[in-house]
Amino acid sequence: MLSIQGINVYYGAIHALKDVTIHVEQGEVVSIIGSNGAGKSTLLRTISGLLRPRTGTIGYKGADLVHTAPHDILKMGISQSPEGRRIFTNMTLYENLQLGAYTRKDGEIAADMDKVMDRFPRLRERLKQSAGTLSGGEQQMLAIGRALMSRPQLLLLDEPSLGLAPNLVMEIFKIVEEINRDGTTVLLVEQNANRALEIANRAYVLETGTIVLSDTGKNLLSNPKVKEAYLGG
């Protein structure tokens, strides 16, 4: 579904991603784990077209993404829930969700909004509230719901558990699994390595812009190097 081959991404003189190669098969949950500054968010921003690789290729279902505009990438079926949620705090929940569907012209937007409400019942009760009045967990649910409103085939999730209480972390990961079971492929960037690896079919370890390990989520959970560096054991 997604094939990234040898991409190199720079911020000015800073070499942020170095010959990164990954692939994502349809129907998978693929996790990217790594410490702060490893380049995880840079990778998702590059897939979304917000950054351009200097070299390398990004293929999505046979199409070239390197020279495709971000709004066209969204129309092709790739949607991102960004790190820090990035919701529009002065707008209502309903307006935020509507914006998630801004590239769509079909007649099923209202039905899809109902599906989002069914998945996140707390949001239904607050549709007319300003998004800035939500708790951190509710804002994360809104950010994911907004991404789902574009009907993505590939959902990019950037640190969905960041800053959340442990009980909400469990809830968010359960929702990610449900989204995947319903047919959406997921590429998950996450510092909570334990949970990210537990739900992943496959995973990659990114260190200072380089992929240093890749395996099934289960195997990486038991890998001594991963345990020592990311799992606290």
Buried (B, 14 or more C-beta within 10 A) or exposed (E): BBBBBEBBBBEEEEBBBBBBBBBBEEEBBBBBBBBEEBBBBBBBBBBBBEBBBEEBBBBBBEEEBBEBEBEBBBEBBBBBBBBEBEBBEEBBBBBBBBBBBEBBEEEEBEEBBEBBBEBBEBBBEBBEBBBEEBEEBBBBBBBBBBBBBBBBBBBBBBBBBBEBEEEBBEBBBEBBEEBBEEEBBBBBBBBBBBBBBBBBBBBBBBBBBBBBBBBEBBBBBEBEEBBEBBBEE
